[in-house]
Amino acid sequence: MTTATPQTAAVLEPETRKFVDSLAAAGWLKLGAASIAKLALGITSHEGPDGKRSVDTPISIQNRRISAGAIKLGQMPEMKLY
């Protein structure tokens, strides 16, 4: 008989946490939005063949809006290009 170890849905790999934290540190995400992003990405993550958690959610920036899939995470500051 095998015993399964329960996995927490909101577990993220350190790289994903660092990515979201760096967006917040740059001012592109508010702290509350960063927390929600980590939770949402953790819930949508799954265990890959190597045993690591993986997220297959597209991250996009359109019209200064940062989104993970259909979830709006925040807004980039305006950038002036010279």
Backbone bond lengths (Angstrom), bond angles and torsions (degrees), N, CA, C in turn:
res aa  C-N    CA-C-N  psi(-1)  N-CA   C-N-CA  omega(-1)  CA-C   N-CA-C  phi
1 M - - - 1.448 - - 1.523 108.22 -
2 T 1.327 116.45 130.65 1.461 120.73 178.47 1.517 109.96 -101.45
3 T 1.300 114.70 148.77 1.457 120.38 179.38 1.517 108.72 -113.48
4 A 1.317 116.66 124.85 1.468 121.20 179.04 1.521 109.34 -84.15
5 T 1.313 115.11 140.10 1.460 120.33 175.51 1.518 108.29 -93.33
6 P 1.319 118.86 123.00 1.461 119.47 -179.25 1.528 110.85 -65.64
7 Q 1.316 116.38 140.02 1.454 122.74 177.96 1.525 108.52 -105.74
8 T 1.304 116.14 139.14 1.452 120.51 175.77 1.517 108.30 -80.93
9 A 1.324 117.23 129.55 1.462 121.25 -176.17 1.520 112.27 -65.40
10 A 1.312 117.80 -28.26 1.465 120.22 -174.78 1.525 112.95 -94.16
11 V 1.324 117.83 26.12 1.461 121.59 178.19 1.525 108.57 -85.74
12 L 1.315 116.78 129.84 1.460 121.76 176.98 1.515 109.56 -121.93
13 E 1.294 115.85 148.00 1.460 120.78 173.59 1.528 108.05 -68.27
14 P 1.316 117.70 151.09 1.468 120.50 -179.33 1.526 113.59 -56.31
15 E 1.327 118.03 -33.17 1.466 120.38 179.99 1.521 111.64 -63.46
16 T 1.336 116.77 -40.28 1.465 120.70 -179.92 1.522 109.91 -68.66
17 R 1.329 117.44 -42.26 1.468 120.99 177.13 1.527 110.02 -60.66
18 K 1.345 117.41 -43.42 1.462 120.95 179.90 1.526 110.87 -63.00
19 F 1.339 116.98 -38.81 1.461 120.91 178.71 1.526 110.68 -60.80
20 V 1.321 116.96 -49.75 1.463 121.00 -179.49 1.532 110.37 -66.02
21 D 1.330 117.02 -41.97 1.470 120.35 178.57 1.528 111.54 -62.63
22 S 1.334 116.93 -36.28 1.463 119.25 179.69 1.529 111.15 -70.04
23 L 1.332 118.01 -33.41 1.471 120.31 174.48 1.526 110.26 -63.89
24 A 1.332 116.82 -40.19 1.467 121.04 178.62 1.525 110.51 -68.58
25 A 1.330 117.22 -41.72 1.466 120.81 -179.50 1.529 111.31 -64.15
26 A 1.326 116.72 -31.88 1.469 121.15 179.10 1.522 112.02 -79.58
27 G 1.345 116.68 -6.58 1.458 120.15 -179.53 1.517 113.62 86.07
28 W 1.320 116.95 8.32 1.462 120.62 179.64 1.523 112.28 -82.01
29 L 1.327 117.14 -21.29 1.460 122.75 175.60 1.515 108.78 -130.75
30 K 1.320 116.18 139.63 1.462 119.28 171.81 1.521 107.74 -74.00
31 L 1.327 116.67 158.96 1.472 119.85 -177.00 1.521 112.12 -58.97
32 G 1.327 117.20 -40.40 1.467 120.07 178.49 1.519 111.73 -63.20
33 A 1.334 116.52 -41.44 1.468 120.73 178.72 1.526 110.53 -66.24
34 A 1.332 116.84 -36.32 1.467 119.97 178.18 1.524 110.44 -64.81
35 S 1.317 117.10 -40.79 1.473 120.32 178.23 1.519 110.74 -64.20
36 I 1.320 116.76 -42.54 1.461 120.81 178.53 1.522 110.18 -65.74
37 A 1.335 116.90 -39.39 1.470 120.48 178.96 1.517 110.63 -61.94
38 K 1.325 117.40 -44.61 1.467 120.17 179.70 1.528 110.92 -63.79
39 L 1.319 116.53 -39.58 1.462 120.14 178.05 1.526 110.40 -65.05
40 A 1.341 116.56 -48.25 1.469 120.69 -178.61 1.525 111.45 -63.04
41 L 1.327 116.96 -42.98 1.463 119.81 178.73 1.520 110.94 -67.13
42 G 1.320 117.06 -35.27 1.463 120.25 176.93 1.516 112.26 -65.77
43 I 1.326 116.26 -39.63 1.466 120.70 179.77 1.521 110.57 -66.92
44 T 1.337 117.13 -37.33 1.463 119.81 -178.51 1.520 113.24 -85.96
45 S 1.334 117.31 -2.29 1.467 119.33 -179.31 1.527 110.71 -76.82
46 H 1.316 114.58 160.31 1.461 120.53 177.59 1.524 108.21 -142.76
47 E 1.299 115.41 161.36 1.458 119.99 -179.74 1.520 109.69 -81.97
48 G 1.320 115.55 127.23 1.458 121.31 179.26 1.518 111.27 -85.19
49 P 1.338 116.50 177.22 1.465 120.62 -178.85 1.529 113.28 -62.65
50 D 1.346 116.46 -23.39 1.466 120.19 179.58 1.522 112.49 -88.11
51 G 1.353 116.66 1.40 1.454 120.72 179.02 1.521 114.06 89.60
52 K 1.333 117.36 -8.27 1.470 121.07 178.71 1.523 109.94 -86.57
53 R 1.332 114.90 150.11 1.455 120.11 176.00 1.523 108.54 -72.40
54 S 1.327 117.06 142.99 1.456 122.62 -177.52 1.521 109.28 -135.39
55 V 1.322 116.07 146.14 1.457 121.60 177.52 1.517 107.53 -121.02
56 D 1.315 116.97 124.78 1.464 121.99 179.07 1.527 109.66 -108.64
57 T 1.309 116.04 49.54 1.456 121.63 -178.16 1.518 109.03 -110.42
58 P 1.331 117.96 127.08 1.462 118.78 178.77 1.530 111.04 -70.31
59 I 1.317 116.06 135.17 1.452 122.39 174.17 1.527 106.05 -103.21
60 S 1.330 117.24 126.54 1.456 118.94 -178.70 1.527 111.08 -134.33
61 I 1.319 114.23 155.21 1.462 122.03 173.87 1.517 106.52 -126.49
62 Q 1.334 116.53 115.22 1.456 122.54 178.46 1.518 108.16 -137.47
63 N 1.321 115.60 129.83 1.470 120.66 -178.97 1.529 111.01 52.00
64 R 1.335 115.70 41.26 1.460 124.52 178.64 1.520 113.26 70.44
65 R 1.325 120.34 2.41 1.462 122.64 178.50 1.518 109.91 -93.36
66 I 1.325 116.08 130.46 1.457 122.03 176.99 1.521 107.33 -98.63
67 S 1.332 116.18 125.89 1.461 121.06 -178.34 1.515 110.67 -132.30
68 A 1.317 114.31 148.04 1.463 122.09 170.38 1.517 105.46 -113.98
69 G 1.323 116.25 102.89 1.459 119.47 -172.52 1.519 108.84 64.33
70 A 1.306 117.24 -127.77 1.462 121.94 179.99 1.528 112.87 -90.91
71 I 1.327 117.54 0.76 1.465 121.52 -176.11 1.521 110.20 -95.45
72 K 1.347 116.10 117.40 1.461 120.31 176.62 1.520 108.59 -74.49
73 L 1.334 115.90 127.36 1.455 120.61 -178.18 1.524 112.64 -100.17
74 G 1.304 116.95 -35.36 1.457 119.65 -176.54 1.503 111.20 177.97
75 Q 1.312 115.25 -169.88 1.451 121.03 -178.92 1.519 109.73 -132.89
76 M 1.302 115.71 133.25 1.461 121.24 178.16 1.518 109.32 -71.94
77 P 1.318 116.47 149.09 1.455 118.80 172.35 1.534 108.93 -69.05
78 E 1.313 115.33 155.49 1.460 119.55 178.95 1.511 109.92 -65.87
79 M 1.309 116.27 136.23 1.465 120.98 179.38 1.521 108.14 -116.34
80 K 1.324 115.61 130.41 1.455 120.10 178.95 1.526 108.10 -101.62
81 L 1.295 115.66 123.27 1.449 121.54 178.67 1.524 108.50 -102.65
82 Y 1.294 116.12 131.60 1.466 120.11 -178.06 1.483 110.42 -104.58
